[in-house]
Amino acid sequence: MVTTRIPTTPFSDQRPGTSGLRKKVTVFQQPRYVENFIQSIFDNVEGAQGSTLVIGGDGRYFNDAVVQIAIRMAAAHGFGRVLVGQGGLLSTPAASCVIRKHKAIGGLVLSASHNPGGPDGDFGIKFNMSHGGPAPESFTEAVFKRASAITEYRIVDAPDIDLSRIGPTKVGEMTVEVIDPVADYAELMEQLVDFGKIADLFRSGFRMRFDALSAITGPYAKAILEGRLGAPAGTVVNGEPKPDFGGHHPDPNPVHAHDLMELMLGPDAPDFGAASDGDGDRNMIVARGLFVTPSDSLAILASHAHLAPGYAKGLAGVARSMPTSRAADRVAKKLGINFFETPTGWKFFANLLDAGLITLCGEESAGTGSNHIREKDGLWAVLLWLNILAVTRKPADQIVREHWAAFGRDYYTRHDYEELETAPANELMDALRKKLPALPGQRFGSLTVQSCDDFAYTDPVDQSVTPKQGIRILFEEDARAVFRLSGTGTSGATLRVYLERFEPDTDRHDLPTADVLAPVVQAANEIAEIAARTGRDEPSVIT
């Protein structure tokens, strides 16, 4: 089989972000665009000759075409074996699981995570390392450098692989093995949570709703919840992955998973509700009549994880991203275990996990995970919640309220100003940085600034320093506002403003979140001059 060297020229926009390269589908469809980026990745993979590579994605539009390109380019680069999910499908957590179990050198994960799909939607490619986690910045910068100077890519001339048929086939000297995308992942879940106890819970009449949002988690949830655990048929809705996610916005939050929220807050709500996102790495938890913030969910999982077999010996530590509320901090302190505050991006957790410094970790953007893989894992979080409910036999809302009573409640919300013009968004952040030295002691409405900084992180494992990761403003009234520009979108800039206030008084744990946080919102808007600098009187999305 002939390897062809195709002359090419660089694209200027192939710098990976926090989770790989994400652009509109139409950008990736440009001739040579996919090939250039994949070649630039392969050129930086050391020891590729004869090694195992994992390929799979979330099934969004253009997934199948890129899988076939990647397979032919892998054969041209000398990989010995490619493991690819049936239909070209692998959730992001399952890809991490497969990489680790089969000792692959890494994997190409095709997804734009929680971003919309379809011909006019988004697409993404990232490389996960041999530990199963996203590539570090040193690798992604090397990829960008290579992509900026690329002159050719290599690909074999071969027909498409039949991805519908499980089993091996040959592409030149390379073996391509189409695998069941669920099997390895389900086997791992059975080692971590008590399937027997959860099955007993469902047999007792327990009802839940899992909304897969027509994305990748559907087959996993059906196989595990309805198949292995015996949940009634129909427990999983929107369970078939579709290239456009069936018109859903695959971000599991109260705005986009509105059908689930309406059900769970209604008169005939089931006992438990959950959802996952486009590539299966995020989760949304809803108790009957109560949305559980991702920050609270992380803290509750940390305090109850010992109830599951995989964590029965306790936790080494807990980490959260800096914008995530401080709820998990209090749990770690009570348990007497390690605690870390990191920048946003799962690669920072991966170092701590590899070093054995933490067991659980999470981000406010609905990503939660543990040391079982090196990605966040939406369905795993749901299964751990079910394990807790199965052991305690308490309603989910009671679990939450008991947690607040023991640790206090962190009222929390996030305001997203989406698709801002990049220049004004950067100017807002620059102006805010210049204000920081003079802010302490200033009063904004009913709040007084206690301290503020531009968060920088020194990795305790490799001592690398990551600066400018978001601006933190702490108020004397135990409230906090955090500002950062997101790196997960594909157009313009998204300003995220994270707002929280701690309330230790149990009598004040059922107040409307918007009312409690109104003074923090007002102070944050005034300090950052959001309306004046963005032209927006209100955020695009509030979660």
C-alpha positions in Angstrom: 0.0 0.0 0.0 1.5 3.3 -1.1 2.2 6.2 1.2 1.7 9.5 -0.5 3.4 12.7 0.5 1.1 15.6 -0.3 2.5 19.2 -0.5 0.7 21.7 1.7 1.0 25.1 3.2 0.3 26.2 6.7 -2.9 27.7 8.1 -2.3 30.5 10.6 -5.1 29.6 13.0 -4.1 26.1 14.2 -3.1 26.9 17.8 -4.8 24.4 20.2 -6.7 25.8 23.1 -7.3 24.3 26.5 -8.9 21.2 24.9 -7.4 20.9 21.5 -8.3 22.7 18.3 -11.9 23.8 18.0 -13.4 25.6 15.0 -16.5 25.7 13.0 -17.1 22.6 10.9 -16.7 24.7 7.8 -13.2 25.6 8.8 -12.2 22.0 9.3 -13.8 21.2 5.9 -11.2 23.4 4.1 -8.9 21.2 1.9 -5.8 20.1 3.9 -7.0 21.7 7.2 -7.6 18.4 9.0 -4.6 16.7 7.4 -2.2 19.6 8.4 -3.3 19.5 12.0 -3.2 15.7 12.4 0.3 15.5 10.7 1.5 18.2 13.1 0.3 16.1 16.0 1.9 12.9 14.6 5.2 14.7 14.0 5.3 15.3 17.8 4.4 11.8 19.0 7.7 10.1 20.1 7.8 6.4 19.6 4.9 6.1 17.3 6.5 3.3 15.2 4.6 0.1 15.9 2.7 1.6 18.8 -1.1 1.6 19.5 -3.2 4.6 18.8 -6.8 5.2 19.8 -9.2 7.1 17.6 -12.8 8.1 18.2 -15.2 11.0 18.6 -18.7 12.0 19.8 -20.5 11.4 16.5 -21.0 15.1 15.7 -21.1 16.2 12.0 -17.9 15.5 10.1 -16.8 12.9 12.7 -17.0 9.9 10.3 -14.9 11.6 7.6 -12.1 12.7 10.0 -11.9 9.2 11.5 -11.2 7.8 8.1 -8.6 10.4 7.3 -6.9 9.9 10.7 -6.7 6.1 10.1 -5.0 6.5 6.7 -2.6 9.0 8.1 -1.8 6.8 11.1 -0.9 4.0 8.7 1.4 6.3 6.8 3.1 7.4 10.1 4.0 3.8 11.1 1.6 3.1 14.0 1.2 -0.6 14.5 -2.4 -0.7 15.7 -5.4 1.6 15.8 -8.3 1.0 18.2 -11.4 2.8 16.9 -14.9 2.8 18.4 -17.6 1.2 16.4 -19.2 3.8 14.1 -16.2 6.0 14.9 -17.7 6.7 18.3 -16.0 7.0 21.7 -17.0 9.3 24.5 -14.0 11.3 25.8 -13.9 9.5 29.1 -14.2 6.1 27.3 -11.3 7.2 25.0 -9.2 7.9 28.1 -10.2 4.5 29.6 -9.2 2.7 26.3 -5.9 4.4 26.1 -5.0 3.4 29.6 -6.3 -0.1 29.5 -4.6 -1.0 26.2 -1.4 0.9 27.0 -1.8 3.1 23.8 0.7 5.8 23.1 -2.2 8.2 23.0 -5.4 9.0 21.2 -7.1 11.4 18.8 -10.3 12.5 20.4 -12.7 14.2 17.9 -15.1 16.5 19.7 -15.9 20.1 20.5 -17.3 18.9 23.8 -20.4 20.9 24.9 -20.4 23.1 21.7 -23.3 22.8 19.2 -23.0 20.3 16.3 -24.3 20.0 12.8 -23.0 21.4 9.4 -23.0 24.9 10.8 -21.8 23.9 14.3 -18.4 23.2 15.8 -15.8 20.5 15.5 -12.6 19.7 17.4 -9.5 17.5 17.5 -7.3 17.0 20.5 -4.5 14.6 21.4 -4.6 12.7 24.6 -1.3 11.3 26.0 -0.4 7.8 27.1 -1.9 8.5 30.6 -5.2 9.1 28.9 -5.3 12.9 29.6 -5.1 15.9 27.4 -1.7 16.9 26.0 0.2 19.5 28.1 0.9 22.9 26.8 4.5 22.0 25.9 3.0 19.4 23.4 0.3 21.7 22.0 2.7 24.5 21.5 5.0 22.1 19.6 2.0 21.1 17.5 1.3 24.7 16.7 4.9 25.4 15.8 4.9 22.5 13.5 1.6 23.4 11.9 2.9 26.9 11.3 5.8 25.6 9.2 4.3 22.4 7.6 5.2 21.7 4.0 3.7 18.2 3.5 1.5 15.5 5.1 1.6 11.8 4.7 -1.3 9.5 4.0 -1.8 6.0 2.5 -4.0 5.4 -0.5 -6.6 3.0 1.0 -10.4 2.6 1.0 -12.5 3.5 4.0 -12.7 1.1 6.8 -16.1 -0.5 7.6 -16.6 1.0 11.0 -19.9 -0.7 11.6 -18.3 -4.2 12.0 -16.4 -5.0 15.2 -13.1 -6.8 14.6 -9.7 -6.3 13.0 -8.7 -5.4 9.4 -5.5 -4.2 7.8 -4.5 -0.9 6.4 -1.1 -1.5 4.9 1.0 -2.9 7.7 -1.2 -1.4 10.4 -4.0 -3.3 12.1 -7.3 -1.4 12.6 -9.4 -2.9 15.3 -13.0 -1.7 15.6 -14.1 -2.2 19.2 -17.3 -2.0 21.2 -17.1 1.6 22.4 -18.9 0.8 25.7 -17.4 -2.5 26.9 -14.1 -1.3 28.4 -15.7 1.7 30.1 -18.6 -0.3 31.5 -16.1 -2.9 32.9 -14.2 -0.1 34.7 -17.4 1.4 36.1 -18.3 -2.0 37.7 -15.0 -1.9 39.6 -15.7 1.6 41.0 -19.3 1.6 42.0 -21.6 -1.1 43.5 -23.7 -2.3 40.6 -25.6 -4.7 42.9 -26.7 -2.1 45.3 -27.8 0.3 42.5 -29.7 -2.5 40.8 -31.5 -3.1 44.1 -32.3 0.6 44.2 -34.0 0.4 40.8 -35.8 -2.8 41.8 -37.3 -0.9 44.8 -39.2 1.4 42.5 -36.6 4.2 42.3 -37.2 6.4 39.2 -34.7 8.5 37.4 -34.4 10.4 34.1 -31.1 10.6 32.2 -31.1 13.0 29.2 -28.3 12.2 26.8 -29.2 15.3 24.7 -28.9 13.1 21.5 -25.1 13.0 22.1 -22.5 10.3 22.8 -23.5 9.3 26.3 -26.7 7.7 25.1 -25.3 4.3 24.2 -23.3 4.2 27.4 -26.2 5.2 29.6 -28.6 2.7 27.9 -26.1 -0.2 28.2 -25.3 0.5 31.9 -28.4 2.1 33.4 -31.1 0.2 31.5 -28.9 -2.9 30.6 -26.6 -3.8 33.5 -28.5 -2.0 36.3 -32.0 -2.8 35.3 -33.5 0.7 35.2 -36.8 0.7 33.4 -36.8 1.2 29.6 -37.2 4.9 28.9 -35.1 6.0 31.8 -32.6 7.2 29.2 -34.1 9.8 26.8 -32.6 11.3 23.7 -30.2 8.3 23.7 -29.2 8.1 20.1 -26.2 10.2 19.1 -27.0 12.4 16.2 -24.6 14.6 14.0 -26.5 17.7 15.0 -27.4 16.4 18.5 -31.0 16.5 17.4 -31.1 20.2 17.5 -30.1 20.2 21.2 -27.4 22.4 22.6 -25.3 19.6 24.2 -24.3 21.6 27.3 -25.9 20.0 30.4 -27.1 23.0 32.3 -30.6 24.3 33.4 -30.9 26.5 30.3 -30.1 23.9 27.6 -31.5 20.8 29.5 -34.7 22.7 30.0 -36.9 19.6 29.5 -35.2 17.7 32.3 -35.4 20.8 34.6 -39.1 21.2 33.9 -39.7 17.5 34.7 -37.6 17.6 37.9 -39.2 20.7 39.2 -42.7 19.5 38.3 -45.4 17.7 40.3 -44.5 14.2 39.0 -40.8 14.4 39.2 -38.8 11.1 39.4 -36.4 10.6 42.3 -33.3 11.7 40.4 -32.4 13.5 37.2 -29.1 13.7 35.3 -27.8 14.7 31.9 -24.5 14.7 30.0 -22.9 16.7 27.2 -21.7 16.3 23.6 -18.7 14.1 24.3 -19.8 12.6 27.7 -17.3 14.3 30.0 -19.7 16.7 31.8 -22.7 16.0 34.0 -25.8 17.8 35.4 -27.4 16.6 38.6 -31.0 17.5 39.5 -32.7 16.3 42.7 -36.4 16.4 42.9 -37.3 20.1 43.0 -33.6 21.1 43.3 -30.8 21.8 40.8 -27.4 20.7 42.3 -24.7 23.0 41.3 -21.5 21.3 39.9 -19.6 22.9 42.8 -21.9 21.4 45.4 -21.9 18.1 43.5 -18.1 17.8 43.7 -18.2 18.6 47.5 -21.0 16.1 48.1 -19.2 13.3 46.1 -16.0 14.0 48.1 -17.7 13.7 51.4 -19.6 10.5 50.4 -17.2 8.7 48.0 -16.2 6.2 50.7 -19.6 4.5 50.2 -18.5 3.2 46.8 -16.1 0.3 46.5 -13.6 2.1 44.4 -13.1 4.8 47.1 -13.7 2.7 50.3 -10.2 3.4 51.5 -10.7 7.1 51.4 -9.4 9.9 49.3 -5.8 11.1 48.9 -7.0 14.6 48.1 -9.5 16.8 46.2 -8.8 19.5 43.6 -11.1 22.1 42.0 -10.6 24.7 39.3 -10.2 28.2 40.6 -13.6 29.5 39.4 -15.4 26.6 41.1 -17.0 27.5 44.5 -15.1 26.8 47.7 -17.5 24.1 48.9 -15.0 21.3 48.3 -12.4 23.1 50.3 -14.4 22.7 53.5 -14.9 19.0 52.9 -11.2 18.4 52.3 -10.4 20.3 55.5 -12.8 18.2 57.5 -11.4 15.0 56.0 -7.8 16.2 56.6 -6.8 15.5 53.0 -4.9 17.4 50.3 -6.6 20.2 48.6 -5.6 22.1 45.4 -6.9 25.0 43.5 -5.9 24.9 39.8 -6.4 26.8 36.6 -9.3 25.7 34.4 -8.3 22.8 32.2 -8.2 19.1 33.0 -4.5 18.8 32.2 -3.7 20.5 35.5 -5.6 17.8 37.4 -3.8 15.1 35.4 -0.5 16.0 37.0 -1.9 15.8 40.5 -3.7 12.5 39.7 -0.6 10.9 38.2 1.4 11.9 41.3 -1.2 10.4 43.6 -1.9 13.7 45.4 -5.6 13.7 44.7 -8.4 11.2 44.0 -11.3 13.4 43.1 -11.4 16.7 41.1 -13.9 18.9 39.4 -14.8 22.1 37.6 -17.8 24.4 38.0 -18.6 23.9 34.3 -20.1 20.5 35.2 -16.9 18.4 34.8 -16.2 15.9 37.6 -13.7 13.1 37.7 -11.4 10.8 39.7 -8.2 8.9 39.4 -9.9 6.1 37.3 -9.1 8.0 34.0 -7.5 11.4 33.1 -10.6 13.1 31.8 -13.7 14.4 33.5 -16.5 11.8 33.3 -20.2 12.6 33.2 -21.7 9.1 33.5 -19.3 8.1 36.2 -20.4 11.1 38.3 -24.1 10.0 37.9 -23.2 6.4 38.9 -21.3 7.6 42.0 -24.4 9.6 42.9 -26.6 6.5 42.4 -24.2 4.5 44.6 -24.6 7.1 47.4 -28.4 7.1 47.0 -28.4 3.3 47.0 -26.4 3.0 50.3 -28.1 5.9 52.2 -31.6 5.3 50.8 -32.1 9.1 51.3 -33.7 11.3 48.6 -31.1 13.3 46.7 -32.5 16.7 47.9 -32.1 15.5 51.5 -28.4 14.6 50.8 -27.9 18.1 49.5 -29.6 19.8 52.4 -27.8 17.7 55.0 -24.5 18.7 53.3 -25.4 22.4 53.6 -26.4 22.0 57.2 -23.0 20.4 57.9 -20.7 22.6 55.8 -22.8 25.7 55.0 -24.1 26.7 51.6 -22.2 28.4 48.8 -24.7 30.3 46.7 -23.3 30.2 43.2 -24.0 31.3 39.7 -22.1 32.0 36.4 -22.8 34.7 33.9 -21.6 34.1 30.3 -21.3 37.0 27.9 -20.9 35.0 24.7 -19.5 35.9 21.2 -18.1 39.2 22.3 -15.7 41.0 20.0 -12.3 39.8 21.0 -10.6 43.2 21.3 -13.1 44.8 23.7 -13.1 41.6 25.8 -9.3 41.7 26.1 -9.5 45.4 26.9 -11.9 44.7 29.7 -9.6 42.2 31.3 -6.6 44.4 30.8 -8.4 47.4 32.4 -9.5 45.2 35.3 -5.9 44.0 35.9 -4.7 47.6 36.1 -7.4 48.3 38.8 -6.4 45.5 41.1 -3.8 47.3 43.3 -6.3 50.0 44.3 -9.4 47.8 44.8 -8.8 46.5 48.4 -10.8 48.6 50.9 -13.2 50.0 48.2 -16.9 49.6 48.8 -19.3 48.6 46.0 -22.9 48.7 47.2 -23.0 46.6 50.4 -19.8 44.8 49.7 -16.2 45.8 50.6 -13.2 44.4 48.6 -10.9 42.5 50.9 -8.3 41.2 48.4 -7.9 40.6 44.7 -5.4 39.1 42.3 -4.7 37.7 38.9 -4.6 34.0 39.6 -1.3 32.3 38.8 -0.6 28.6 39.4 2.6 26.8 40.4 2.2 23.1 39.7 3.4 21.2 42.8 4.5 18.3 40.6 6.6 19.8 37.9 6.9 23.4 39.3 5.7 24.9 36.0 4.0 28.3 36.4 0.8 29.2 34.6 0.0 33.0 34.9 -3.1 35.1 34.1 -5.7 32.4 34.8 -8.5 34.7 35.9 -9.1 37.6 38.2 -10.3 36.9 41.7 -12.0 39.5 43.9 -12.8 38.5 47.5 -15.2 40.6 49.5 -15.1 40.9 53.3 -18.7 39.6 53.4 -17.4 36.1 52.4 -18.4 36.6 48.8 -16.3 36.3 45.6 -16.3 37.3 42.0 -14.1 35.7 39.3 -13.5 37.0 35.8 -12.0 35.0 33.0 -12.1 34.7 29.2 -13.1 31.2 28.1 -10.9 29.1 25.7 -13.6 26.6 24.7 -15.6 28.6 22.1 -14.9 28.7 18.4 -15.8 32.3 17.5 -15.2 35.7 19.3 -14.6 35.6 23.0 -16.8 34.5 26.0 -16.5 36.5 29.2 -17.3 34.3 32.2 -18.2 35.9 35.5 -18.4 33.5 38.5 -20.3 34.8 41.5 -20.6 33.2 44.9 -21.5 33.9 48.5 -21.1 31.7 51.5 -24.0 31.3 53.9 -23.4 29.3 57.1 -26.8 30.0 58.6 -29.2 27.0 58.1 -32.2 29.3 58.2 -30.9 31.1 55.1 -30.3 28.0 53.0 -33.6 28.2 51.0 -33.4 31.8 49.7 -33.5 32.5 45.9 -30.0 32.3 44.6 -30.5 35.5 42.5 -31.5 37.5 45.6 -28.5 36.3 47.6 -26.1 37.1 44.8 -27.6 40.4 43.6 -25.1 42.5 45.6 -22.2 40.4 44.2 -23.6 40.8 40.7 -23.9 44.5 41.1 -20.4 44.9 42.5 -18.8 42.7 39.8 -20.5 44.6 37.0 -19.5 48.0 38.5 -15.9 46.9 39.1 -15.4 45.5 35.6 -17.6 48.0 33.8 -19.2 45.2 31.9 -22.1 47.0 30.3 -20.0 50.0 29.2 -17.2 47.8 27.7 -19.2 45.1 26.1 -22.5 46.9 25.2 -24.4 44.1 27.0 -26.9 45.0 29.7 -27.2 41.3 30.7 -25.4 38.0 30.1 -26.2 35.6 27.3 -26.6 32.7 29.7 -27.0 32.4 33.4 -26.3 29.1 35.0 
